[in-house]
Amino acid sequence: MNPPQYIYYLTLAFTLILGYLLKKPCIDLPWGGPEFIEYSKICYSDIIPLYQLRGLETKLFPYVQFRSLEYPPFIGLQMWLTALVSRNYIQFFYANIFINTLLAFLSAWALLAAAPDRRRVFIFCAGTPVLFYAFYNWDLTSVSAICLAILAWSRQRVFLTGLAIGIGVSGKLYPIFAIPSLAVAILGGMPRQSLANVWKPVATLLVGLLCGLALLNAPIMLGDYLVNGNIKGWTAIFTFHAARTPDYGSFVYWLMRILGFDPTNFSYKAMIDGWSSGLLMLGTAFVLVLQYRRKFDTWQSTTAILALCLILAKVHSPQFTIWMVPLLVVTRVPMILIVFYFIADAATLTTLLQWLGNMSSHSLKNAVMASIILKNLALIWIFLWCAVAKPAGSMVTDSRLSA
């Protein structure tokens, strides 16, 4: 029996309050040495330092006036708008808490509306990823968008599904991984005699995607070009990330360390990018073939692809875990797997922050490596369950589209 809807919202509110209390020491106490409270008290949030590090206190419009912002427009606009109403980083933090809280409740509403078995929505409302990461960064922009995409797909609204994904990609790239799975679901759901017309719903999906992308990106690109004569402020998003080397949170970083390579050595960057991209493309193709042949659900396929992406990514920030949560709600991934993943993620966050505050500690370094290996073992397990195990479908019925 499903609990009343308000129980989920109350649970989410309690989780968000705990998440705020976890971050509060970073508002009340000074950052930096010798105590490094942002690390020792596990209260670190990107929102606080980036207020000054990304020039937000100047109120300059991102991409056009301030041309070195690495976040896509959905997040960039939230950062700018909340900076406009803020006089300092504390007000900026609270303004973003307010917006992120609204996005969290929007996500919960969409999941409750889409999932017949609402009990799994507790994975989101009471999950440690929301506790740790709702106020860590701005990832709830894209999380809320993928939740709306799940809802639209459950209502067979293909254009709106693409639109929500396009908006989500304008915050973080990861929702784009749903598009191949959705296209395969459309192809697999068409009657054999209607396959000649499969382009129609696929085109509808892609038009929605392009509209979502254009909604937030086109005005930025146009403004950048009109003011500066080029779009380098907008393309700075991509040049920033393309230049990055593996970070401490990625499995790639620690694997290279174990193999005796220096992952921060820029000479290895092309090799890392090539192998990661190649393996991701091969793995995605493998999952999509299985999805089509075995007729398992699009969100199960998307979960497998996203898990593979997180395993292979050269940058794996702690808050990326929250990306997985809506997909874990609407697939039948066993709870033991989800609990294992959340525990390993919590261990990764706590050990990583502790180590960043005391990088001379060899034991903390080993703890970080061990926890990241466990976290990626959980992701590998989730990938295998979604891609190889007997397809069990999801909590959301796939659209079955007629020509």
Buried (B, 14 or more C-beta within 10 A) or exposed (E): EEEEBEEBBEBBBEBBEBBBEBBBBBBEEEBEEEEBBBBBBBBBBBBBBBBEEBBBBEEBBBBBBBBBBBBBBBBBBBBBEBBEEBEEBEBBBBBBBEBBBEBBBBBBBBBBBBBEEBEBBBBBBBBBBBBBBBBBBBBBBBBBBBBBBBBBBBBBBBBBBBBBBBBBBBBBBBBBBBBBBBBBBBBBBBEEEBEEBBEBBBEBBBBBBBBBBEBBBBBBBEBBBEBBEEBBBBBBBEEEEEEEBBBBBBBBBBBBBEEEBEBBEEEBBEEBBEEBEEEBEEBBEBBBEBBBEBBBBBBBBBBBBBBBBBBBBBBBBBBBBBBBBBBBBBBBBEEEBBBBBBBBBBBBBBBBBBBBBEEEEEEBBEBBBBBBBBBBBBBBBBBEBBBEEEBBBBBBEBBEBEE
